[in-house]
Amino acid sequence: MTDTTPRSILLPLATACMLMAIAASSYAQAQRTSQVTDDAQATSPRTAPAPSSPKPFEDLDTNGDGAISKDEAAVDPPLAQAFGTLDTDADGRLIPEEYAVYAQGQS
């Protein structure tokens, strides 16, 4: 069988195929890098919010009975979450001494 393809065409054809493969690989890498960067920016916080100082006891004791109830604590999510631990006498209310433990930890 005789070779009908001129050798002068093979080198440019092989070069073109290699360039296309390199371009496709570079494009795929750029897409992956872009996606990783976008994912990292979406999941990492821009800046962490500054911790806020605890509200004064008097502001949370809205009914003025000298204690913070669970309902009154609900306006401060971190306080509401820690309420059961802070309520050392388990009476369902935080007195100023119990709240002071929370306030010191938040400062």
N, C-alpha and C positions, 0 to 999 in steps of 0.2 A: 504494500500500500504506500502511496506517495504522499508526502506532506504538501497540502494545497494552500496552507496558511503561510503567507510570507513572514519571515522572521522579523522584518522591520515593523510589523504591526504588534507583535507579541510584547515587546518591551514597553511601548506606550500603554497598551491595554493592561498589563500587569501593574504598571505605575498608577494608573487611574484607579484600579481596584484597591490598591493599598491605600491611596489617598482617601478614598471613600470609606474604607474601614476605619482609618484613623479619625476621620471627621465624625463618623457615627459614634465611635467610642468616646471622643471628646464631648460630643453633645450629650450623651447619656451620663457622663460623669458630671457635667455642669448641671443637669437636671437633678441628679441625686444630691449634689452639694446645695443647690437652691432649696430643695425640699427639707433637708436636714436643718439648714439655717432658719427656714420658716417655722419648722416644728420647734426648734430651740427657742425662738423668739416668742412663740405662742405659749410655751409652757414655763418659761422663766419669768419671774416677776421683774417688772421694770425697776421699781424701787420699793422696798418694803415700807409699809406705812409706819410712821413713828408711833411707838406705843403711847397711848393717851394716858394721862394721869387719871386716877380713879375719881369718880364723882364724889362730891361731899356727901356725907351720911345724910345730912338734912335734905339734900335734893332728892335722894332716893326714898326717904321716909315721907312719902307724899301725904299720908293721912295724919302725920304728926304724932303717932302713938309711941314714939321712942324706939321703934324696931322696924326692920325692913322685912316685909313678907316676901314669899315666893313671887307673888304677882308684881310687887314693886321692884323686885330684883330683875324681872323679865326685860326691863328696858336696857339692861346692861348684860349682853350675852355672856361675856366671860364670868361675870358675877353669878348669873343664873346657872351656869355650868358648874361652878364651884360651890354652889349654895349648900348642898348636902354635906360636903366636907367641912365647910365653915361653921355650920349650925351644930356646934359641939354638944349642946344639950338636947338636940333633936326636937325642939318645940315648934319648928316651922317658921321661926323668925330669927333674924340676925340682930343682936343687940350691938351697941357701939363697940364693945370690946371684941366681939366676933368679927365685925366688919373691919376693925383696925388691922387684923391679921391679913385680910385680903388687900386692903389699901397699901400696907407696907410692901407687900409682894409685887404690887403693880407700879410702884414708884420707881 
